[in-house]
Every structure is written in C-alpha cells, then in structure tokens.
C-alpha cells in the first residue's frame, strides 16, 4: 500500500473496541501492516503459513482476518470505500440499480463435501459465487454456495439481503437464468423490478449484452487474484471475505489516483 493509498484508507477503517472505551487490549501490529499482509495473500494466492517475513507473523495476520470476518468488519470497510468511489464518480452513495449473476469455480481438496457441488451447466465441481453489483461494477452483495445451487434459489436469499441494506435499490438486471416466479417475488416482496436481459437467438458468437457485461467485468477482476482462481477456503464465510478483500484493494488504488473530475 502506498502512502497515498494509506491516506485514503485510514479514515475509513473500523475503530477497534478499545479505542471506543469498550474494553479489550490495543493491537500489537499496525493496521496498515495487516492490510498489506492480507492483500498480499489474496493477490498472490499463498498459504497463511507462507507469509513472508516482511509482514507480521502469519498467525497474527490470520487472527486479524478472522476477527474482521466474524464481526462483519470486512464488509463494513468495503462498503465505506464503495461509497467514496461512487461519490467521486458523481453518483449518490446509495445505488438505485444493479446487476445480478453467478460464477462457478473449482474447489480445492480442503473444501468439504457439505459445501461443494457439481454445476452441470458449467461442468464445474466446486462452489458458486452469487453477486449483485451496481452500475459501476461495485459489489453490493455476495453469497457463496455449493455449485449445484440454482441461480434463482440463491437469488431469493441474496436479493433479500441486498434490498434490506440498500433501500433505494429499485431495478436489477439479470440473465435468462433468473426468470420464472422470482420476478413476481421480487416485485411483491421487495418492490424490486427484475429485468431480464436476453441474448438474441439470431446472434452468433460472442456479443456484449447491455448491463450484463458490468458484472462479468467484476468476475474477470476476481480471477486476477490468485487466491480466487479457485476456492481454497474451508468456510463459506472465508470465501466471501476473500472476495471483499480483493475488491478493497481495487477500490483503494482507484481512490488514490488523482481525480480529474467529470469534464
């Protein structure tokens, strides 16, 4: 993390309990060192025990990661960065439209049978990442399931979670895998319009579809992080946290770049 990136990140960090008078001991290692260590692990795909000696001890870094994961601090930090990115782009911090899709990835041998499955459409034995992004491609919500969980079944839960947090969300684009009763369910339950963007039957070969390319760009970014090219996490919560960490690094770099304005 550069000094410019740290200047952006530091005011947005969750405040530890001991600094708010809620007890606990001060942390031994600087948050900057911890963030750098986790970012290095996600980007390079190393094992926790293979953490280079330049960073704090691996068990302390993992304890930091686990604490942030279990207390929802990873998502809190990510959401603060997302709000900053949206405002810098001239958007309101709260989105009104999004895109939903899923990505199936192979699972490592450490992933147990209880949280993995076979996606017959993609021919992938592993897990599936269900995501909702805004129109800038920034993550609004993620849910990791076994790969054999259908998109519509997962969308019932994920869209409920996203709609509960993002109250202004009124429109979500999706592909043909989200048709059926899900459309009526979203409208009746969440006052959310689920618009299906279908590929024309007359078009051959690859074609960029309106709105759907936005979420595909996010998936492409995730696959650039070696820790995410397949699922190496034993716990679903860790798999979701790794996705947030990858995007935290992306938004940090984006905010640290000089702002040229909209003109």
Secondary structure, DSSP 8 states (H G I E B T S, - for coil): --HHHHHHHHTTS---GGGGTS-----SS-HHHHHHHHHHHHHHT--GGG--TTSS-HHHHHHHHHHHHHTTHHHHHHHHHHHHHHHHTT--SS-SEEEEEEEEEEB-TTS-GGG-EEETTTTEEEEEEEEEEETTS-EEEEEEEETTS-HHHHHHHHHHHHHHH-TT--EEEE-GGG-THHHHHHHHHH--EEEE----TT--S----TTHHHHHHHHHHHTTSGGGTTB--SSHHHHHHHHHHHHHHHHHHHHHS------
